[in-house]
Amino acid sequence: MPQLNISPWPMVILSMIVTLFFITQLKLLNFTFYTTPTSKLTKTQKHKSTWELKWTKIYSLPSMSQQS
């Protein structure tokens, strides 16, 4: 049985990898990458609540008022 000559294999493998790289680059060149949609700057409206219109005082509990 003859011996298999493997000397051209590295060149074949290298050329195959280079060819696959170029094919994928050409495929990706035709592919359209869509940009992410930019959010429109909307003017935020601040809604005033009743607690924002007046100043409120926070009272402590009666049991805590006489502590030292």
All heavy atoms as a GROMACS GRO file, in nm:
protein
  564
    1MET      N    1   0.085  -0.118   0.000
    1MET     CA    2   0.000   0.000   0.000
    1MET      C    3   0.089   0.124   0.000
    1MET      O    4   0.179   0.135   0.084
    1MET     CB    5  -0.088  -0.003   0.125
    1MET     CG    6  -0.189   0.104   0.126
    1MET     SD    7  -0.320   0.055   0.239
    1MET     CE    8  -0.422   0.192   0.225
    2PRO      N    9   0.064   0.219  -0.092
    2PRO     CA   10   0.152   0.336  -0.102
    2PRO      C   11   0.131   0.433   0.015
    2PRO      O   12   0.022   0.440   0.072
    2PRO     CB   13   0.114   0.399  -0.234
    2PRO     CG   14  -0.022   0.351  -0.262
    2PRO     CD   15  -0.036   0.216  -0.195
    3GLN      N   16   0.234   0.505   0.045
    3GLN     CA   17   0.228   0.604   0.152
    3GLN      C   18   0.157   0.730   0.100
    3GLN      O   19   0.175   0.769  -0.015
    3GLN     CB   20   0.371   0.640   0.195
    3GLN     CG   21   0.377   0.726   0.317
    3GLN     CD   22   0.354   0.645   0.444
    3GLN    OE1   23   0.360   0.522   0.440
    3GLN    NE2   24   0.326   0.714   0.552
    4LEU      N   25   0.074   0.789   0.186
    4LEU     CA   26   0.001   0.909   0.147
    4LEU      C   27   0.091   1.031   0.161
    4LEU      O   28   0.150   1.054   0.267
    4LEU     CB   29  -0.124   0.925   0.234
    4LEU     CG   30  -0.217   1.040   0.202
    4LEU    CD1   31  -0.272   1.027   0.061
    4LEU    CD2   32  -0.329   1.046   0.302
    5ASN      N   33   0.100   1.108   0.056
    5ASN     CA   34   0.184   1.227   0.058
    5ASN      C   35   0.103   1.342   0.117
    5ASN      O   36   0.003   1.386   0.059
    5ASN     CB   37   0.229   1.259  -0.084
    5ASN     CG   38   0.326   1.374  -0.085
    5ASN    OD1   39   0.372   1.419   0.018
    5ASN    ND2   40   0.357   1.422  -0.206
    6ILE      N   41   0.146   1.394   0.231
    6ILE     CA   42   0.069   1.500   0.298
    6ILE      C   43   0.139   1.636   0.288
    6ILE      O   44   0.100   1.730   0.355
    6ILE     CB   45   0.044   1.466   0.445
    6ILE    CG1   46   0.175   1.451   0.521
    6ILE    CG2   47  -0.044   1.344   0.457
    6ILE    CD1   48   0.156   1.446   0.670
    7SER      N   49   0.240   1.649   0.208
    7SER     CA   50   0.314   1.775   0.199
    7SER      C   51   0.229   1.890   0.145
    7SER      O   52   0.250   2.005   0.187
    7SER     CB   53   0.440   1.757   0.116
    7SER     OG   54   0.408   1.718  -0.014
    8PRO      N   55   0.134   1.870   0.050
    8PRO     CA   56   0.057   1.987   0.004
    8PRO      C   57  -0.059   2.025   0.096
    8PRO      O   58  -0.124   2.126   0.072
    8PRO     CB   59   0.006   1.944  -0.133
    8PRO     CG   60  -0.001   1.798  -0.128
    8PRO     CD   61   0.111   1.754  -0.035
    9TRP      N   62  -0.084   1.947   0.200
    9TRP     CA   63  -0.200   1.974   0.284
    9TRP      C   64  -0.196   2.109   0.353
    9TRP      O   65  -0.299   2.179   0.357
    9TRP     CB   66  -0.218   1.862   0.386
    9TRP     CG   67  -0.276   1.737   0.328
    9TRP    CD1   68  -0.288   1.704   0.198
    9TRP    CD2   69  -0.332   1.630   0.401
    9TRP    NE1   70  -0.346   1.581   0.183
    9TRP    CE2   71  -0.375   1.532   0.308
    9TRP    CE3   72  -0.350   1.604   0.536
    9TRP    CZ2   73  -0.435   1.413   0.346
    9TRP    CZ3   74  -0.410   1.485   0.573
    9TRP    CH2   75  -0.452   1.391   0.479
   10PRO      N   76  -0.087   2.152   0.411
   10PRO     CA   77  -0.089   2.285   0.474
   10PRO      C   78  -0.124   2.398   0.376
   10PRO      O   79  -0.196   2.491   0.411
   10PRO     CB   80   0.053   2.303   0.529
   10PRO     CG   81   0.103   2.165   0.545
   10PRO     CD   82   0.040   2.084   0.438
   11MET      N   83  -0.075   2.386   0.256
   11MET     CA   84  -0.108   2.488   0.156
   11MET      C   85  -0.255   2.481   0.117
   11MET      O   86  -0.320   2.586   0.098
   11MET     CB   87  -0.019   2.467   0.032
   11MET     CG   88  -0.022   2.581  -0.062
   11MET     SD   89   0.044   2.726   0.020
   11MET     CE   90  -0.006   2.850  -0.095
   12VAL      N   91  -0.309   2.362   0.107
   12VAL     CA   92  -0.451   2.347   0.073
   12VAL      C   93  -0.539   2.402   0.185
   12VAL      O   94  -0.636   2.475   0.161
   12VAL     CB   95  -0.483   2.198   0.047
   12VAL    CG1   96  -0.634   2.176   0.037
   12VAL    CG2   97  -0.415   2.148  -0.079
   13ILE      N   98  -0.503   2.372   0.308
   13ILE     CA   99  -0.581   2.421   0.422
   13ILE      C  100  -0.573   2.573   0.432
   13ILE      O  101  -0.674   2.641   0.454
   13ILE     CB  102  -0.532   2.353   0.552
   13ILE    CG1  103  -0.568   2.205   0.548
   13ILE    CG2  104  -0.594   2.420   0.674
   13ILE    CD1  105  -0.508   2.124   0.660
   14LEU      N  106  -0.455   2.628   0.414
   14LEU     CA  107  -0.438   2.773   0.420
   14LEU      C  108  -0.516   2.843   0.308
   14LEU      O  109  -0.583   2.944   0.333
   14LEU     CB  110  -0.289   2.808   0.411
   14LEU     CG  111  -0.255   2.955   0.427
   14LEU    CD1  112  -0.287   3.001   0.567
   14LEU    CD2  113  -0.110   2.976   0.393
   15SER      N  114  -0.509   2.789   0.189
   15SER     CA  115  -0.583   2.852   0.079
   15SER      C  116  -0.734   2.840   0.099
   15SER      O  117  -0.810   2.930   0.064
   15SER     CB  118  -0.542   2.790  -0.055
   15SER     OG  119  -0.577   2.655  -0.059
   16MET      N  120  -0.778   2.730   0.161
   16MET     CA  121  -0.921   2.714   0.189
   16MET      C  122  -0.967   2.818   0.292
   16MET      O  123  -1.074   2.879   0.277
   16MET     CB  124  -0.947   2.574   0.242
   16MET     CG  125  -1.091   2.548   0.278
   16MET     SD  126  -1.113   2.397   0.370
   16MET     CE  127  -1.032   2.433   0.522
   17ILE      N  128  -0.885   2.841   0.395
   17ILE     CA  129  -0.922   2.939   0.497
   17ILE      C  130  -0.926   3.080   0.438
   17ILE      O  131  -1.019   3.158   0.464
   17ILE     CB  132  -0.824   2.930   0.615
   17ILE    CG1  133  -0.846   2.800   0.691
   17ILE    CG2  134  -0.839   3.049   0.709
   17ILE    CD1  135  -0.743   2.771   0.797
   18VAL      N  136  -0.831   3.112   0.355
   18VAL     CA  137  -0.828   3.245   0.291
   18VAL      C  138  -0.948   3.262   0.199
   18VAL      O  139  -1.013   3.367   0.196
   18VAL     CB  140  -0.695   3.266   0.216
   18VAL    CG1  141  -0.701   3.388   0.129
   18VAL    CG2  142  -0.580   3.272   0.312
   19THR      N  143  -0.981   3.158   0.126
   19THR     CA  144  -1.096   3.164   0.036
   19THR      C  145  -1.226   3.182   0.114
   19THR      O  146  -1.313   3.263   0.076
   19THR     CB  147  -1.103   3.037  -0.051
   19THR    OG1  148  -0.979   3.020  -0.119
   19THR    CG2  149  -1.216   3.045  -0.150
   20LEU      N  150  -1.241   3.109   0.223
   20LEU     CA  151  -1.362   3.124   0.305
   20LEU      C  152  -1.370   3.263   0.366
   20LEU      O  153  -1.479   3.320   0.377
   20LEU     CB  154  -1.363   3.017   0.414
   20LEU     CG  155  -1.399   2.877   0.368
   20LEU    CD1  156  -1.383   2.780   0.484
   20LEU    CD2  157  -1.540   2.872   0.313
   21PHE      N  158  -1.257   3.318   0.404
   21PHE     CA  159  -1.257   3.454   0.459
   21PHE      C  160  -1.305   3.554   0.354
   21PHE      O  161  -1.389   3.639   0.383
   21PHE     CB  162  -1.117   3.489   0.507
   21PHE     CG  163  -1.103   3.630   0.554
   21PHE    CD1  164  -1.156   3.669   0.676
   21PHE    CD2  165  -1.041   3.724   0.474
   21PHE    CE1  166  -1.144   3.799   0.718
   21PHE    CE2  167  -1.028   3.855   0.516
   21PHE     CZ  168  -1.080   3.893   0.639
   22PHE      N  169  -1.254   3.542   0.232
   22PHE     CA  170  -1.295   3.636   0.127
   22PHE      C  171  -1.442   3.617   0.090
   22PHE      O  172  -1.513   3.714   0.062
   22PHE     CB  173  -1.206   3.623   0.004
   22PHE     CG  174  -1.074   3.690   0.020
   22PHE    CD1  175  -0.957   3.619   0.009
   22PHE    CD2  176  -1.067   3.826   0.046
   22PHE    CE1  177  -0.834   3.681   0.024
   22PHE    CE2  178  -0.945   3.889   0.061
   22PHE     CZ  179  -0.828   3.817   0.050
   23ILE      N  180  -1.489   3.495   0.089
   23ILE     CA  181  -1.630   3.471   0.056
   23ILE      C  182  -1.720   3.533   0.163
   23ILE      O  183  -1.820   3.599   0.132
   23ILE     CB  184  -1.656   3.320   0.040
   23ILE    CG1  185  -1.591   3.270  -0.088
   23ILE    CG2  186  -1.806   3.290   0.040
   23ILE    CD1  187  -1.598   3.121  -0.104
   24THR      N  188  -1.684   3.515   0.290
   24THR     CA  189  -1.768   3.574   0.396
   24THR      C  190  -1.761   3.727   0.391
   24THR      O  191  -1.861   3.794   0.418
   24THR     CB  192  -1.725   3.524   0.533
   24THR    OG1  193  -1.585   3.545   0.549
   24THR    CG2  194  -1.760   3.378   0.552
   25GLN      N  195  -1.646   3.782   0.358
   25GLN     CA  196  -1.637   3.927   0.347
   25GLN      C  197  -1.724   3.980   0.233
   25GLN      O  198  -1.789   4.084   0.247
   25GLN     CB  199  -1.491   3.970   0.325
   25GLN     CG  200  -1.403   3.949   0.444
   25GLN     CD  201  -1.446   4.031   0.563
   25GLN    OE1  202  -1.477   4.148   0.549
   25GLN    NE2  203  -1.448   3.970   0.679
   26LEU      N  204  -1.727   3.908   0.124
   26LEU     CA  205  -1.812   3.951   0.013
   26LEU      C  206  -1.960   3.937   0.046
   26LEU      O  207  -2.042   4.019   0.006
   26LEU     CB  208  -1.778   3.870  -0.112
   26LEU     CG  209  -1.646   3.905  -0.180
   26LEU    CD1  210  -1.617   3.806  -0.293
   26LEU    CD2  211  -1.649   4.047  -0.233
   27LYS      N  212  -1.994   3.835   0.122
   27LYS     CA  213  -2.134   3.819   0.164
   27LYS      C  214  -2.175   3.930   0.259
   27LYS      O  215  -2.284   3.986   0.251
   27LYS     CB  216  -2.155   3.683   0.232
   27LYS     CG  217  -2.142   3.567   0.140
   27LYS     CD  218  -2.268   3.550   0.060
   27LYS     CE  219  -2.260   3.420  -0.018
   27LYS     NZ  220  -2.377   3.399  -0.100
   28LEU      N  221  -2.086   3.963   0.352
   28LEU     CA  222  -2.118   4.067   0.448
   28LEU      C  223  -2.118   4.206   0.385
   28LEU      O  224  -2.182   4.297   0.436
   28LEU     CB  225  -2.018   4.064   0.564
   28LEU     CG  226  -2.031   3.947   0.659
   28LEU    CD1  227  -1.921   3.948   0.762
   28LEU    CD2  228  -2.166   3.947   0.726
   29LEU      N  229  -2.048   4.222   0.276
   29LEU     CA  230  -2.046   4.350   0.207
   29LEU      C  231  -2.184   4.383   0.149
   29LEU      O  232  -2.226   4.499   0.147
   29LEU     CB  233  -1.943   4.347   0.095
   29LEU     CG  234  -1.916   4.474   0.018
   29LEU    CD1  235  -1.849   4.576   0.111
   29LEU    CD2  236  -1.828   4.445  -0.100
   30ASN      N  237  -2.256   4.282   0.107
   30ASN     CA  238  -2.389   4.303   0.050
   30ASN      C  239  -2.500   4.308   0.154
   30ASN      O  240  -2.612   4.342   0.124
   30ASN     CB  241  -2.422   4.191  -0.050
   30ASN     CG  242  -2.332   4.197  -0.170
   30ASN    OD1  243  -2.286   4.303  -0.210
   30ASN    ND2  244  -2.304   4.082  -0.229
   31PHE      N  245  -2.465   4.276   0.278
   31PHE     CA  246  -2.566   4.275   0.384
   31PHE      C  247  -2.584   4.416   0.438
   31PHE      O  248  -2.486   4.487   0.463
   31PHE     CB  249  -2.521   4.181   0.496
   31PHE     CG  250  -2.625   4.160   0.601
   31PHE    CD1  251  -2.735   4.081   0.576
   31PHE    CD2  252  -2.611   4.219   0.725
   31PHE    CE1  253  -2.830   4.061   0.674
   31PHE    CE2  254  -2.706   4.200   0.823
   31PHE     CZ  255  -2.816   4.120   0.797
   32THR      N  256  -2.708   4.456   0.458
   32THR     CA  257  -2.737   4.590   0.508
   32THR      C  258  -2.755   4.583   0.658
   32THR      O  259  -2.847   4.519   0.708
   32THR     CB  260  -2.864   4.645   0.443
   32THR    OG1  261  -2.849   4.638   0.302
   32THR    CG2  262  -2.891   4.788   0.486
   33PHE      N  263  -2.667   4.651   0.730
   33PHE     CA  264  -2.680   4.660   0.875
   33PHE      C  265  -2.764   4.784   0.906
   33PHE      O  266  -2.727   4.896   0.874
   33PHE     CB  267  -2.543   4.672   0.941
   33PHE     CG  268  -2.463   4.546   0.934
   33PHE    CD1  269  -2.361   4.532   0.842
   33PHE    CD2  270  -2.490   4.441   1.020
   33PHE    CE1  271  -2.288   4.416   0.835
   33PHE    CE2  272  -2.417   4.324   1.014
   33PHE     CZ  273  -2.316   4.312   0.922
   34TYR      N  274  -2.874   4.762   0.972
   34TYR     CA  275  -2.960   4.874   1.008
   34TYR      C  276  -2.908   4.937   1.135
   34TYR      O  277  -2.872   4.869   1.230
   34TYR     CB  278  -3.104   4.827   1.026
   34TYR     CG  279  -3.166   4.778   0.898
   34TYR    CD1  280  -3.183   4.643   0.873
   34TYR    CD2  281  -3.204   4.868   0.798
   34TYR    CE1  282  -3.238   4.597   0.756
   34TYR    CE2  283  -3.259   4.823   0.680
   34TYR     CZ  284  -3.277   4.689   0.660
   34TYR     OH  285  -3.331   4.646   0.544
   35THR      N  286  -2.907   5.068   1.135
   35THR     CA  287  -2.861   5.137   1.256
   35THR      C  288  -2.972   5.133   1.360
   35THR      O  289  -3.091   5.125   1.328
   35THR     CB  290  -2.826   5.283   1.224
   35THR    OG1  291  -2.943   5.346   1.170
   35THR    CG2  292  -2.712   5.292   1.125
   36THR      N  293  -2.933   5.142   1.484
   36THR     CA  294  -3.031   5.143   1.590
   36THR      C  295  -3.109   5.273   1.584
   36THR      O  296  -3.050   5.380   1.564
   36THR     CB  297  -2.964   5.129   1.727
   36THR    OG1  298  -2.868   5.234   1.742
   36THR    CG2  299  -2.896   4.994   1.741
   37PRO      N  300  -3.238   5.267   1.600
   37PRO     CA  301  -3.316   5.390   1.590
   37PRO      C  302  -3.283   5.486   1.704
   37PRO      O  303  -3.272   5.446   1.819
   37PRO     CB  304  -3.461   5.341   1.599
   37PRO     CG  305  -3.453   5.206   1.659
   37PRO     CD  306  -3.319   5.150   1.627
   38THR      N  307  -3.265   5.609   1.669
   38THR     CA  308  -3.234   5.708   1.771
   38THR      C  309  -3.363   5.757   1.832
   38THR      O  310  -3.463   5.779   1.763
   38THR     CB  311  -3.158   5.827   1.710
   38THR    OG1  312  -3.237   5.881   1.605
   38THR    CG2  313  -3.023   5.784   1.656
   39SER      N  314  -3.359   5.772   1.960
   39SER     CA  315  -3.480   5.818   2.028
   39SER      C  316  -3.496   5.967   2.007
   39SER      O  317  -3.400   6.044   2.018
   39SER     CB  318  -3.473   5.785   2.177
   39SER     OG  319  -3.364   5.853   2.234
   40LYS      N  320  -3.615   6.008   1.977
   40LYS     CA  321  -3.643   6.150   1.960
   40LYS      C  322  -3.650   6.215   2.097
   40LYS      O  323  -3.704   6.159   2.192
   40LYS     CB  324  -3.775   6.170   1.888
   40LYS     CG  325  -3.771   6.120   1.746
   40LYS     CD  326  -3.903   6.143   1.678
   40LYS     CE  327  -3.899   6.092   1.536
   40LYS     NZ  328  -4.028   6.108   1.470
   41LEU      N  329  -3.591   6.331   2.106
   41LEU     CA  330  -3.594   6.401   2.233
   41LEU      C  331  -3.733   6.460   2.254
   41LEU      O  332  -3.773   6.554   2.186
   41LEU     CB  333  -3.488   6.511   2.236
   41LEU     CG  334  -3.343   6.462   2.227
   41LEU    CD1  335  -3.249   6.581   2.218
   41LEU    CD2  336  -3.309   6.379   2.348
   42THR      N  337  -3.804   6.405   2.346
   42THR     CA  338  -3.938   6.456   2.374
   42THR      C  339  -3.930   6.545   2.497
   42THR      O  340  -3.856   6.518   2.591
   42THR     CB  341  -4.036   6.340   2.401
   42THR    OG1  342  -3.984   6.261   2.508
   42THR    CG2  343  -4.052   6.254   2.278
   43LYS      N  344  -4.007   6.648   2.492
   43LYS     CA  345  -4.008   6.741   2.605
   43LYS      C  346  -4.089   6.678   2.717
   43LYS      O  347  -4.207   6.647   2.702
   43LYS     CB  348  -4.071   6.873   2.562
   43LYS     CG  349  -4.062   6.979   2.667
   43LYS     CD  350  -4.119   7.111   2.617
   43LYS     CE  351  -4.110   7.214   2.726
   43LYS     NZ  352  -4.168   7.341   2.682
   44THR      N  353  -4.022   6.658   2.830
   44THR     CA  354  -4.092   6.597   2.943
   44THR      C  355  -4.173   6.704   3.013
   44THR      O  356  -4.124   6.812   3.044
   44THR     CB  357  -3.992   6.534   3.040
   44THR    OG1  358  -3.899   6.634   3.082
   44THR    CG2  359  -3.916   6.420   2.973
   45GLN      N  360  -4.295   6.671   3.037
   45GLN     CA  361  -4.384   6.763   3.105
   45GLN      C  362  -4.389   6.727   3.253
   45GLN      O  363  -4.414   6.613   3.288
   45GLN     CB  364  -4.524   6.756   3.046
   45GLN     CG  365  -4.529   6.800   2.902
   45GLN     CD  366  -4.668   6.786   2.845
   45GLN    OE1  367  -4.755   6.730   2.910
   45GLN    NE2  368  -4.688   6.836   2.726
   46LYS      N  369  -4.362   6.825   3.335
   46LYS     CA  370  -4.365   6.802   3.478
   46LYS      C  371  -4.506   6.832   3.529
   46LYS      O  372  -4.554   6.944   3.515
   46LYS     CB  373  -4.262   6.889   3.548
   46LYS     CG  374  -4.249   6.858   3.694
   46LYS     CD  375  -4.138   6.939   3.757
   46LYS     CE  376  -4.131   6.903   3.903
   46LYS     NZ  377  -4.030   6.982   3.972
   47HIS      N  378  -4.567   6.731   3.584
   47HIS     CA  379  -4.701   6.748   3.638
   47HIS      C  380  -4.690   6.784   3.784
   47HIS      O  381  -4.629   6.712   3.862
   47HIS     CB  382  -4.783   6.620   3.621
   47HIS     CG  383  -4.801   6.581   3.477
   47HIS    ND1  384  -4.884   6.649   3.392
   47HIS    CD2  385  -4.743   6.484   3.403
   47HIS    CE1  386  -4.878   6.594   3.271
   47HIS    NE2  387  -4.792   6.493   3.276
   48LYS      N  388  -4.752   6.894   3.818
   48LYS     CA  389  -4.746   6.937   3.958
   48LYS      C  390  -4.852   6.864   4.039
   48LYS      O  391  -4.968   6.859   4.002
   48LYS     CB  392  -4.766   7.087   3.967
   48LYS     CG  393  -4.650   7.165   3.912
   48LYS     CD  394  -4.663   7.311   3.942
   48LYS     CE  395  -4.541   7.385   3.894
   48LYS     NZ  396  -4.544   7.525   3.930
   49SER      N  397  -4.808   6.808   4.148
   49SER     CA  398  -4.902   6.744   4.238
   49SER      C  399  -4.937   6.841   4.350
   49SER      O  400  -4.873   6.943   4.368
   49SER     CB  401  -4.843   6.618   4.302
   49SER     OG  402  -4.751   6.557   4.222
   50THR      N  403  -5.035   6.805   4.426
   50THR     CA  404  -5.076   6.894   4.534
   50THR      C  405  -4.969   6.903   4.641
   50THR      O  406  -4.953   7.007   4.704
   50THR     CB  407  -5.208   6.843   4.596
   50THR    OG1  408  -5.188   6.707   4.634
   50THR    CG2  409  -5.320   6.851   4.498
   51TRP      N  410  -4.894   6.796   4.661
   51TRP     CA  411  -4.790   6.804   4.764
   51TRP      C  412  -4.672   6.889   4.720
   51TRP      O  413  -4.595   6.933   4.801
   51TRP     CB  414  -4.746   6.664   4.806
   51TRP     CG  415  -4.684   6.583   4.696
   51TRP    CD1  416  -4.746   6.502   4.609
   51TRP    CD2  417  -4.545   6.580   4.662
   51TRP    NE1  418  -4.657   6.448   4.522
   51TRP    CE2  419  -4.533   6.492   4.553
   51TRP    CE3  420  -4.430   6.641   4.713
   51TRP    CZ2  421  -4.410   6.466   4.494
   51TRP    CZ3  422  -4.309   6.613   4.655
   51TRP    CH2  423  -4.300   6.526   4.545
   52GLU      N  424  -4.658   6.914   4.591
   52GLU     CA  425  -4.550   7.001   4.545
   52GLU      C  426  -4.587   7.149   4.554
   52GLU      O  427  -4.501   7.234   4.552
   52GLU     CB  428  -4.514   6.967   4.400
   52GLU     CG  429  -4.444   6.835   4.384
   52GLU     CD  430  -4.414   6.804   4.239
   52GLU    OE1  431  -4.474   6.868   4.151
   52GLU    OE2  432  -4.332   6.715   4.215
   53LEU      N  433  -4.712   7.178   4.563
   53LEU     CA  434  -4.756   7.316   4.563
   53LEU      C  435  -4.742   7.381   4.700
   53LEU      O  436  -4.735   7.502   4.711
   53LEU     CB  437  -4.901   7.325   4.516
   53LEU     CG  438  -4.924   7.282   4.371
   53LEU    CD1  439  -5.072   7.284   4.340
   53LEU    CD2  440  -4.848   7.374   4.278
   54LYS      N  441  -4.742   7.305   4.805
   54LYS     CA  442  -4.736   7.365   4.937
   54LYS      C  443  -4.626   7.299   5.019
   54LYS      O  444  -4.587   7.186   4.994
   54LYS     CB  445  -4.870   7.353   5.008
   54LYS     CG  446  -4.917   7.211   5.029
   54LYS     CD  447  -5.054   7.209   5.091
   54LYS     CE  448  -5.102   7.064   5.104
   54LYS     NZ  449  -5.234   7.056   5.159
   55TRP      N  450  -4.580   7.375   5.118
   55TRP     CA  451  -4.476   7.325   5.205
   55TRP      C  452  -4.542   7.246   5.316
   55TRP      O  453  -4.639   7.292   5.377
   55TRP     CB  454  -4.397   7.441   5.261
   55TRP     CG  455  -4.286   7.399   5.351
   55TRP    CD1  456  -4.166   7.355   5.313
   55TRP    CD2  457  -4.289   7.397   5.495
   55TRP    NE1  458  -4.090   7.325   5.422
   55TRP    CE2  459  -4.162   7.350   5.535
   55TRP    CE3  460  -4.382   7.430   5.591
   55TRP    CZ2  461  -4.128   7.334   5.670
   55TRP    CZ3  462  -4.348   7.415   5.724
   55TRP    CH2  463  -4.222   7.368   5.762
   56THR      N  464  -4.490   7.129   5.342
   56THR     CA  465  -4.548   7.047   5.449
   56THR      C  466  -4.444   7.023   5.556
   56THR      O  467  -4.325   7.007   5.527
   56THR     CB  468  -4.597   6.912   5.394
   56THR    OG1  469  -4.488   6.848   5.332
   56THR    CG2  470  -4.712   6.928   5.298
   57LYS      N  471  -4.487   7.022   5.677
   57LYS     CA  472  -4.398   6.999   5.788
   57LYS      C  473  -4.416   6.855   5.835
   57LYS      O  474  -4.527   6.806   5.844
   57LYS     CB  475  -4.431   7.096   5.903
   57LYS     CG  476  -4.334   7.087   6.017
   57LYS     CD  477  -4.364   7.192   6.122
   57LYS     CE  478  -4.264   7.182   6.235
   57LYS     NZ  479  -4.292   7.281   6.338
   58ILE      N  480  -4.303   6.792   5.865
   58ILE     CA  481  -4.309   6.655   5.915
   58ILE      C  482  -4.302   6.662   6.066
   58ILE      O  483  -4.205   6.714   6.123
   58ILE     CB  484  -4.193   6.571   5.858
   58ILE    CG1  485  -4.203   6.568   5.707
   58ILE    CG2  486  -4.195   6.432   5.917
   58ILE    CD1  487  -4.086   6.502   5.640
   59TYR      N  488  -4.403   6.610   6.126
   59TYR     CA  489  -4.410   6.613   6.271
   59TYR      C  490  -4.360   6.482   6.328
   59TYR      O  491  -4.385   6.375   6.274
   59TYR     CB  492  -4.555   6.636   6.318
   59TYR     CG  493  -4.607   6.773   6.282
   59TYR    CD1  494  -4.682   6.795   6.169
   59TYR    CD2  495  -4.579   6.881   6.366
   59TYR    CE1  496  -4.728   6.921   6.137
   59TYR    CE2  497  -4.624   7.007   6.335
   59TYR     CZ  498  -4.699   7.026   6.221
   59TYR     OH  499  -4.745   7.150   6.191
   60SER      N  500  -4.290   6.492   6.441
   60SER     CA  501  -4.247   6.370   6.509
   60SER      C  502  -4.360   6.321   6.598
   60SER      O  503  -4.451   6.395   6.634
   60SER     CB  504  -4.123   6.397   6.591
   60SER     OG  505  -4.150   6.496   6.687
   61LEU      N  506  -4.349   6.198   6.635
   61LEU     CA  507  -4.452   6.140   6.722
   61LEU      C  508  -4.445   6.203   6.861
   61LEU      O  509  -4.338   6.244   6.906
   61LEU     CB  510  -4.430   5.989   6.733
   61LEU     CG  511  -4.445   5.911   6.603
   61LEU    CD1  512  -4.406   5.766   6.627
   61LEU    CD2  513  -4.587   5.917   6.554
   62PRO      N  514  -4.560   6.214   6.930
   62PRO     CA  515  -4.558   6.277   7.063
   62PRO      C  516  -4.467   6.205   7.163
   62PRO      O  517  -4.409   6.267   7.250
   62PRO     CB  518  -4.704   6.269   7.107
   62PRO     CG  519  -4.782   6.254   6.984
   62PRO     CD  520  -4.693   6.184   6.887
   63SER      N  521  -4.454   6.076   7.151
   63SER     CA  522  -4.369   6.003   7.244
   63SER      C  523  -4.221   6.035   7.224
   63SER      O  524  -4.141   6.017   7.312
   63SER     CB  525  -4.394   5.854   7.232
   63SER     OG  526  -4.357   5.810   7.101
   64MET      N  527  -4.182   6.082   7.106
   64MET     CA  528  -4.043   6.109   7.078
   64MET      C  529  -4.006   6.254   7.105
   64MET      O  530  -3.889   6.291   7.102
   64MET     CB  531  -4.014   6.077   6.932
   64MET     CG  532  -4.032   5.931   6.897
   64MET     SD  533  -4.003   5.901   6.725
   64MET     CE  534  -3.828   5.920   6.719
   65SER      N  535  -4.100   6.339   7.135
   65SER     CA  536  -4.072   6.481   7.147
   65SER      C  537  -3.992   6.516   7.273
   65SER      O  538  -3.919   6.612   7.274
   65SER     CB  539  -4.201   6.560   7.144
   65SER     OG  540  -4.280   6.523   7.254
   66GLN      N  541  -4.004   6.443   7.382
   66GLN     CA  542  -3.939   6.476   7.506
   66GLN      C  543  -3.810   6.397   7.532
   66GLN      O  544  -3.760   6.398   7.642
   66GLN     CB  545  -4.037   6.452   7.623
   66GLN     CG  546  -4.159   6.539   7.619
   66GLN     CD  547  -4.122   6.687   7.633
   66GLN    OE1  548  -4.028   6.721   7.704
   66GLN    NE2  549  -4.194   6.772   7.561
   67GLN      N  550  -3.758   6.330   7.432
   67GLN     CA  551  -3.635   6.255   7.455
   67GLN      C  552  -3.515   6.346   7.454
   67GLN      O  553  -3.511   6.445   7.383
   67GLN     CB  554  -3.618   6.146   7.347
   67GLN     CG  555  -3.721   6.036   7.359
   67GLN     CD  556  -3.699   5.930   7.251
   67GLN    OE1  557  -3.621   5.949   7.160
   67GLN    NE2  558  -3.774   5.820   7.261
   68SER      N  559  -3.413   6.312   7.534
   68SER     CA  560  -3.294   6.396   7.543
   68SER      C  561  -3.185   6.347   7.452
   68SER      O  562  -3.157   6.237   7.437
   68SER     CB  563  -3.240   6.396   7.685
   68SER     OG  564  -3.338   6.437   7.774
   0.00000   0.00000   0.00000
